[in-house]
Amino acid sequence: MFCAPCFWPELGATGLLGTVGILTLVLWSCSGQPAFLPEVPPAHSSWEYHGGDVFIHMASSLYSLPCSTIDLEVANPTYEWVRDGAGPKLLSVTEEGHLLFQNFQAADSGNYTCTVSYTEHGLPVSQTFHYRVFGYHVLGGLETLLVFHSKLCEDEWNKMFLWDLLEMLKQLEIELHCKIRPKKTVCFPSADNPSNEFVVQIQLEVSFFGPNWDEQCKPQGVEVDIDCYRKTVQQSLETVEPAMNKFFTKKATFHITGHDVSKIVFNMAFVGFLEIKTCSKGYGQTKQLPRCLKCCIVCPPGTFSPPTDTQCSPCPIGTYSMIYGTAFCIPCKDGMITQGMGARSATDCMKNETTRHVDSIIRKIPIPLFIILPLVGSVNLLFILSSCYWYQKEYRPSSPATSKIAGVIKTAVTKIRQIPSQSPWSHHSASARSTSETDTSQEGEKLTPPKTPNLAAVSDNTPAVLELENKMPVIELPSRNADQHH
C-alpha cells in the first residue's frame, strides 16, 4: 500500500504544535486509521442559564438576589446586571454580585440578566443568568371611617383639615410600621341642624406594609417568608386598630385656622374600622405562586387592575400599558386603535382600518382630479337648473304659486348663465306669458282663493263642456266633426 504524506499549510498553530500535528497526520494516514488533531481550546467560553422566577414581597425592606444559582469558586470574577427596558434608576450590586432591592415596589418587577466573567486556564469564561422578578403581597388591610361635625362645608377647608390630620398621623405610622392614605372625603348638611351644621366624612385606607414592616422576617425561602408575612399582617391588624381608636379618642377636636376665618372646629363624632382582604391597585390574584394561590401578584405589561378589582385584566382595544403594576391603561392618541387586547407599547397603536383605507384611496387619487371634480359638479348643477327653466318655459304654469316658482328658477338660471334666452319662439311665448301673468295677478288680487275650473274629458266625437263650481250656464262648443259637416 502506497502511502504519501499530505501537508496543509494552515493546519494548526505555528511552531512546535504545528509540527507535531503534521507528523501525527502522516503517521495515522500511513497506518490506515482515521486521523485526529489535538483539540485546540476555544478562544472564549460562555454559557446561559434561566435562573427562574423570583417573587419579592411588596415594600420589602431589603432583598438580595445572587447573580449565580450555583457556587462559583473562581478568582477575581466581575458581575454585570442589566434590566430589560431599564429606566434611569441605577441598580445596586454588591461585591459578591448580589442585586439589592430596597423597599421593593411594583415598578421594580421585570426581566433581569446577570453576567459573571472570569478567567479559567488562561481563557476568558462568562456565564449569564436570566431572572424574571415579580412583586407580590399577602392579603390584609384596614379601612377607617371618620365622621366630624363642622360649621363649614367647603373643599378648601376640608383639604386643609385632611392635610393636618395626615400630618398628625405620621408619628403613628412610624410606630406601627403602616401607611395611612386618604381614600374619599364627603361633606353634606347635618340632619339635626341642616342650616348651621355639616357632616364631614373621611375614609382612610391603612396598609400594613409600611417602613420596616418586615423586620421580624428574614429571607429564608418563599414558603417560610409567606408564613412570616401572614403572621406579621395579623399582628399589625391587632395593634393598629386599637392604637388609632385611642388616638381619635384623645384627639376628639381639631382646630383649623385660615386667612378669612380665625378658626374652624371639627368635632369627632364617630370612628369605625373594617378589615379588608383585597389586592392593591396594579395587583391581581394570578395564581402564579403555587405556595400562595390567594396572594396578589403584580400585573405585567399589557394588563391592569383598578383598586377595587382582584384580577389582572388585559388592556381594552385602543389602550396599552408599558410597566408592571398598572391600575389603568393608557389610551392611544388621535383616535388610534390596537389590533387586539393587551397591548404593551404605544407602538402597538395604529390607525383605524377604515381610516387607513380612506387614506390609501386619497393617496391614489391624482391631484388634478380634485380640481376637475368641483367643475363637473358645477356643470351638473347648471344643467339641472337649465332643464327646470326650459321645462317651465315650454309648459306654462297654471297657478300663481307655480308662476312664482318658475320666476325664481328663471332668475337663478339667468344669474348663473348670465346670457339672455334665444329660443326661436321667445317673442311669441314671452308676450303670451306676460299677458297671462298679468291677468292672473289681477285675478289674484280680486279673488282669494282663485276658482279653478274643472274640465271634462274632451274628445273629437263629443262636444267640449266647461263646468264651473258656481253652477254657471253650460256653454256647448261645436266639435270638429260638426264643422266638417257644415
Secondary structure, DSSP 8 states (H G I E B T S, - for coil): --------TTSS-SSHHHHHHHHHHHHHHHHTS---------S-EEEEEEEEEEEEETT-SEEEE-S-SS----SS-EEEEEETT--S---EE-TT--EEEES--GGG-EEEEEEEEEEETTEEEEEEEEEEEEEEE-S-EEEEEEEEEES---HHHHHHHHHHHHHHHHHHHHHHT-EEEEEEEEEEE-SS-TTT-EEEEEEEEEES--TTTTTT-----HHHHHHHHHHHHHHHHHHHHHHHHHHHHH--EEEE--SSSS-EEEEEEEEEEEEE----TTEE-----TT-TTSEEE--TTEE--TT-SS-EE--TTEE--SSS-SS-EE-GGG-EESSS-B-SGGGEE--HHHHHHHHHHHHS-HHHHHHHHHHHHHHHHHHHHHHHHHHHHS--SSHHHHHHHHHHHHHHHHHH-S----TTHHHHHHHHHHHHHHHHHHHHHSSS----EE----SSS--BEE-TT-----B---HHHHHH-
